[in-house]
Amino acid sequence: MKRNLKFWTRYNWEFTGVTLAIAAVLSVIAVFGAEGLDLRTFATVAPYFLCTGAVLCILLSNTGTHTLYMPLLMSMGETRRNVLLGFHYFRALTIAVTVALCALIWLVVPGEVSAVGLRSIPTILCILIIVSAIGSIMGTVFSKWKWLGTIIIIVICGFAGGTAGFAGVTMADGLAVAKTVELSAYLVTTPWWLAAAVPAALAVDAAFHWMLLRRQEVKL
């Protein structure tokens, strides 16, 4: 189990690096696209770019995790139970690191936007947990039915491309930062249905994942 946790911890730091890279790309677009953007305002909206990067990585990385890393760990002698627990540990650590970085930035750069961001952390946490569960289900679907998983990935990539294109247009007009600040106000209050969706998504994910993991083939 110790080796299993060490593997997932290292995987998390590699995953965090990719998330930061995506956030950096979005940040560069914001800096060059928005006119009159001061450093303090940029710092307060940067955590939302970080969350966007985390969402994309969580959704897309699960495919490789389920089809490659889990069979690899089992081929190295890890039990299916340990692999399942290690994967959930990795997901929890990923979400914790993302939320901690967001909170740290907002604490270091105080202001109205940062105050709204700190109050939005419960909602952001719920969103990340639900996205993580959806990403895991997507990974198990891909490992079992590749044709269906491929369709889901194409849809997600299309959505990501459309989002990036829309963001580029709005940033070119200098509207992205203002819109981000405006939309962040809606995250302050966590809707009851969003909070209720967290345990439901986790339960479905855990049951579905364990059912397929029991029949997962070991790759040598």
N, C-alpha and C positions, 0 to 999 in steps of 0.2 A: 504493500500500500504506500510506503514511503517513496519508492521509486515512481509509482503512479502519480502521486501528488507533485513530485519534483518535475515530472514531465509536463503536467498541466500548468504548473506555475510558469515554467519557461515558455510554454506555448502562449500563455496570457501576455507576457511581456512582448513577444513578437507580434501578437495581435494588437497590443496597445500601440506599437510603433506604426502599424498600418493605419490605425484609426487616427493617430496624430498627423500622418502624412495626408490623409483625406481632408482633415480639418485645416491643415496648412494650405492646401490648394484652394479650398473655399475661402479662406482668409485672404489669400493673395488676390482672388477675384474681387472680394469686397473692398480691399485697400485701393486697388487700381480702378475700381468701377464707381465707387461712391465719392462724390466731390465734397471737400471740406470735412472729411472724416478725421476726427481727432483721436489720439491714442487711447484716451480714457473710454470714450464711447465704443471704440473697437474692442477693447479688452472686455467690456461688459457683455457684448453680444457674442464674443468668441466661443464661450461654452456651448452655445446653441449649435455652432459649427461642429464642435467636438461631439455633441450628441448625435448629430446627423451622420458623422463619420462612423460612430459606434453602431448606429442602426444598420447602415449599409454593410459593415463588416460582419455583424452578428448574423444577418440574413444570408450572406453569401458564403461565409466561412464554414457554415455547418455542413455544406455539401462535402467538402474535402474531409471534414472531421469524421463524418459518419462512414464515408466510403473508404478512407485511407487510414486515419490514425487509430480508430477504434479496433478494426481488424488487426492492425499492426501491434497494438498493445496486447491483444489476446494471444497473438502468435509468440509474444515474448514471455508468456506465462501468467499474465494478469487475468484474474477471474472476471466474468461478466459483471458481477456485482461491483467490484472495485472500479471497473471502467465506467460504469454508470455513475457511481458516486464521484469519481474524479472529474467526469464531464460536468456534473452539476456544480462541483467546486469551482471549475474553470469559469463557468457562466456567472456564478455569484461573484467571483473575484473580478471579472471583467466589468460587471455592472458597478461594483463597489469602487473600482479605480476611476471609472468614468464620472460617477457622481461626486467622488472626492475631489477630482481635478476641477470640476465645475464649481463646487462649493469653495475651494481654495482661491480660485480666480476672483469670485465675487466677494470673498472676504478681504482679499488684498486690495481690490479696487472698489471702495465703497461708493455708494450713490443710489439714486432712485431705481435705476435699472437693476443694479446688483441686489438691492433689497427685494425687488420683485422676483428676481431669479432664485434667491435663497428660499423665499416662500413657495416657489414652484417646485422645489426638489421632490416632495412627495409625489406630485403628478409625473414628473420626469422619471422617477424611480418606477412607478407603475407602468409607464409606457415602455421602458427598457426591459422590464421583466416580461411583459406580454410579447414584445418583439422577439425576445430570446426564446420564448416558448414556441412562437410561430416558426422561427428559424430552425429550431430543433426538429419540429414536426416536418418541415420542408426537407431537412436532411435525411430523415428516416424514410420519407416518401421517395426521395431520389435513390437511396440505396436499395429500395425494394422495387420500385417501378420507375426506371430511369426516364422513360418517355414522359411520364407525368411530371417528374421533377424538372426535366428540361423545359417543359412548357412554363412551369412556375418561375424558373430562373429567367427565362426570356421576358416574362411579364415584369418581373422585378427590375431587370436591367433596363427595360424600356421605360419604366416609371422613374428610375434613377436618372436616366438620360434626359427625360423630359423635365424633371425637377432641376437638373443642372442647367439646361437650356433656359428655363424660365428664370432661374436665379441670375443667370448671366445677363438677361435682358433687363430685369428690374435693377440689378446692380449698376448696369451701364447708365441707367436713368437716375441713379443716386437714391433709389427708393428702398433698397433692401434693408438697410439698417433701421429705418423708420418703421417698416413693416414688421421687422423682427421684434422691435420694442413693443409695438402695438399688440402683436399676437402673443407675446410672452405674458401679457396681463391675463389672458384666458387660462393660463396654466396655474394660477395662484390657488384656485379652488379645485380640489380633486373631485370629479363627479362620482357619485356613489356607484354607478354602473361600471366605471373604470376600475375602481377599487375591488368590486365584486368579480370583475373579469380576471384579476390576477390569480387567485387560487383556482378558478375554473380552468384557466389556460395551463397552469402548472400541473394540475391533476390530469388533464387530457394528455399533455406532453409526456408526463412520467409513465402513464399507463401504456400509451402508444409506443413509446421508446423501449420500455422493458419488454413488451410483447415481441417487437422486432429484434431486439438485441439478443433474445434467447435463441433466435434462429440465424443470427449473424454468422456468416462464413469467416473463417480465420484465414488470413493471407500470409503465406510464408515467403 
